[in-house]
Amino acid sequence: MNYILFDGAVREALLPFTYTRPVADIRVGILTIREKWEKYLGNTITTITEEYLSEKYPMVEMEQNVLINASFLPNEELVSLVSELQENEAVFLNEEVVAFFALENQEEVDFSSYTAIEYNGPVLRIENTWDIFSKNGEALQADFDLLTADRVSQPISRTNTVFNPENIFLEEGASVECSVLNAQEGPIYIGKDALVMEGNLIRGGFALGEKGVVKMGSKIYGPTTVGPKGKVCGEISNSVIFGNSSKGHDGYLGNSVLGEWCNIGADANNSNLKNNYSQVKLWNYETESMVSTGLQFCGLMMGDHSMAGINTMFNTGTVIGVNANVYGTGFPPHFIPSFSWGDASGFTTYQLEKAFVTAKIMMARREVEFDEVEERILRHVFEETTEWRKYNRN
């Protein structure tokens, strides 16, 4: 069977992360949503997404297809229903379609003519940006169980102080020395060829992706995920950092999500709790207003290729778009549009060609080419986000 993940109705709520990727390629837990479904189904899975992203993320359609709502994370019960779908059948959770069968070149899907299969079991769903960190613990445990089942971890060096070692898994080539690993409250997963330097304090749940690095003297407690080739240091709590991003120095990051190719300067900090302990609000692209997260703890949402200079301070519930460059003293506003350049006193437009130069250098450091496809995506995001830069202050 050919499986295809589609963005669904949540894409707007997951901006700025979905400016540069399908919903399926959001990382939560250890794996991306696409990788989770591929592991469960044993298939390579493509996506239906925005047209400007389709060159990088193409869809493959065959004679018979099952389309899956990418906001739903797989589990054994749900995967069983999805994998057994037949023509004119669809899986629903309440009134939301989870997956449905479709034939090649089927122009319309009339669910009233479908046999509805109701799913009433447990499910994790990513519907808002803050779900990425707030549901990360459950997703991390599920991925840990999936990836480590019937496998044996590489040996944990005796230089480490270890609590609950059966809940710790080191992939081939992973190196961890002279650190404290406490997996009593959640698993610790260290990816292939990843490096945890000396003198770190890590409390699970925690996941470090392939070739990721935790520099010396870090304090990380969970549930926290650092994606492949990510580099971190300082204090980090309950955060998700997508692949290829760096928080390489001291400073606090909490209840936050960083996209790919981000860089956080030394001693930069974010607030994750308001002084009056009230629920945190975040900027919503769809309503053009601040909306309540329902959470008491919520920090920084930063889109791909955005950067913060040394000693930058972020308010509770700050949203930063794609390719923004923030620096200086004082707290910048709660919403910083894509391709903005500046500080608390005001922002100007970060010109495309200058942004491209930085992106090329940043990606080359991880041995990834900034090619014409990446350039076209960022050009589209620049044009699409022009209206938001009206909020910039000079």
Sequence and secondary structure as in RCSB ss.txt:
>XXXX:A:sequence
MNYILFDGAVREALLPFTYTRPVADIRVGILTIREKWEKYLGNTITTITEEYLSEKYPMVEMEQNVLINASFLPN
EELVSLVSELQENEAVFLNEEVVAFFALENQEEVDFSSYTAIEYNGPVLRIENTWDIFSKNGEALQADFDLLTAD
RVSQPISRTNTVFNPENIFLEEGASVECSVLNAQEGPIYIGKDALVMEGNLIRGGFALGEKGVVKMGSKIYGPTT
VGPKGKVCGEISNSVIFGNSSKGHDGYLGNSVLGEWCNIGADANNSNLKNNYSQVKLWNYETESMVSTGLQFCGL
MMGDHSMAGINTMFNTGTVIGVNANVYGTGFPPHFIPSFSWGDASGFTTYQLEKAFVTAKIMMARREVEFDEVEE
RILRHVFEETTEWRKYNRN
>XXXX:A:secstr
 EEEEE GGGTGGGTTGGGSS GGG B SSSBHHHHHHHHHTS  EEE  GGGTTTS     SEEEEEETTEE  
HHHHHHHHT  TTEEEEETTEEEEEEEETT     GGGSEEEE  S  EE  STTHHHHTHHHHHHHHHHHHHTT
       TTSEEESGGGEEE TT EE S EEE SSS EEE TT EE SS EEESSEEE TT EE TT EEESSEE
E TT EE SEEES EE TT EE SSSEEES EE TT EE TT EE  B TT    EEEETTTTEEEE S SB  E
EE TT EE TT EE TTEEE TT EE SSS   SEE TTEEEETTEEEE  HHHHHHHHHHHHHTTT    HHHH
HHHHHHHHHTGGGGGG   
